Amino acid sequence: MTSESTGTGSAWAALIHSPGPTASGPLFRDPRFAHHLAFLRSLDEKGWLVAAGSFADADGEGMTVVRCPASVGLDGVERLARADEAVVSGLLSVRIRPWRVVMAGT
């Protein structure tokens, strides 16, 4: 992947999560979901988390919006997203979508 920037030195991505190959039952009740929450907290601690949550119309699916320094780029975001223990264990699958932001609120 290549880094897309808004001209402000940031790379943006949408991480689309869905149930993985080893998921069974409600994802939020699976003990492995705690790993996903830890992953989201790590993004927040870095200052990269814009928003995260589940889709209201699709059980077990959700999206995380990430804005990171262009120096990290989407390759860095992809490495982190694929290292999420909930993804590694197969509870979740993740699709990383580069996002070309042309307008952002303050």
N, C-alpha and C positions, 0 to 999 in steps of 0.2 A: 504494500500500500504506500501511497505517497501522502505527504502532509498537505492538507488543504488549510489555508489560513484566511482569516477575515481581513488581513492587512494589519491586525493589531497584535501579531505575534502569537496567535493561538491556533491550535488544531482542535477541531470539534469532531465528535463521533456519537452515534447512537448505538448503544449495545442492546440488541433485541434478544431477550431471553425466552426460552420455551422449555417445556419438560424434556429432559434428556433420556437416553436409552435405558437408564436404570431407575427412572422415576416410577413410583407406584403410589397411588393414594394422594391425598392433599400435600402439595409441596411444602407448605408452611409448617406442617406438622413433622416433616422429616427432620431428624437431628442434623442432617448435612446442610440444611438451609441456614444454619448458624454460620457456616463458612461463607455463604453468599453475603450475609449481613456484615461479616467482618471485612469482606472485600469492599463493600460499599463504604464502610467506615474508613477504610484506608484511602479510598479516593477522596472522601471528604476531608480527611486530615491533610492531604496534599493540596487541598484547595481546588481540586479538579471536578468534583461532583456538582453538577448543575441541578439535576432532579433524578429521582428514581421512583418507580412504582409499578404496580401491576395494572394490566388492562382490565377495565371494568366489564368488557364483553368477551373475554377469553380466559377461562380458568388456567392458572399456571403460567401465563405469559405476561411479560412485562418489558419495560424499557428503562435504560439508564442513559442519561445525556451527560457527556463528559466534555469538558473544555480544559485542555492542558497546554503547556508551553509548546510552541512550534518546535523547539529543540528536542522535545520528547517525541513528538509526531505520532502519527497513527500506528506506526510499527510498535512503539512503546506501549500504547494503549492496548493494542492487540495482544502483546505478550502478557500484560497484566490480566486482561480479561480471560485469556485461555489458562492462566495460572490460578484463577479462582477455584478453590478446592471443590466447590459445588459443581463446577464444570468438569474438573479433572475426574471426580468420582462418577460422573454421568448423571447426576441429579438434574442438572441444567445443560442445555445447549445454548451457545451464544453465537450470534451473527453480528459482526462488526460492520457498521455502515458509516463511511466517511460522510460528514455533513458540511456542506458549504454554506455557512451562515452569511447571509447578506444584510441582515438587519437584526439587531438585538436591543431589547429594552434596557433601561437603566435601573 
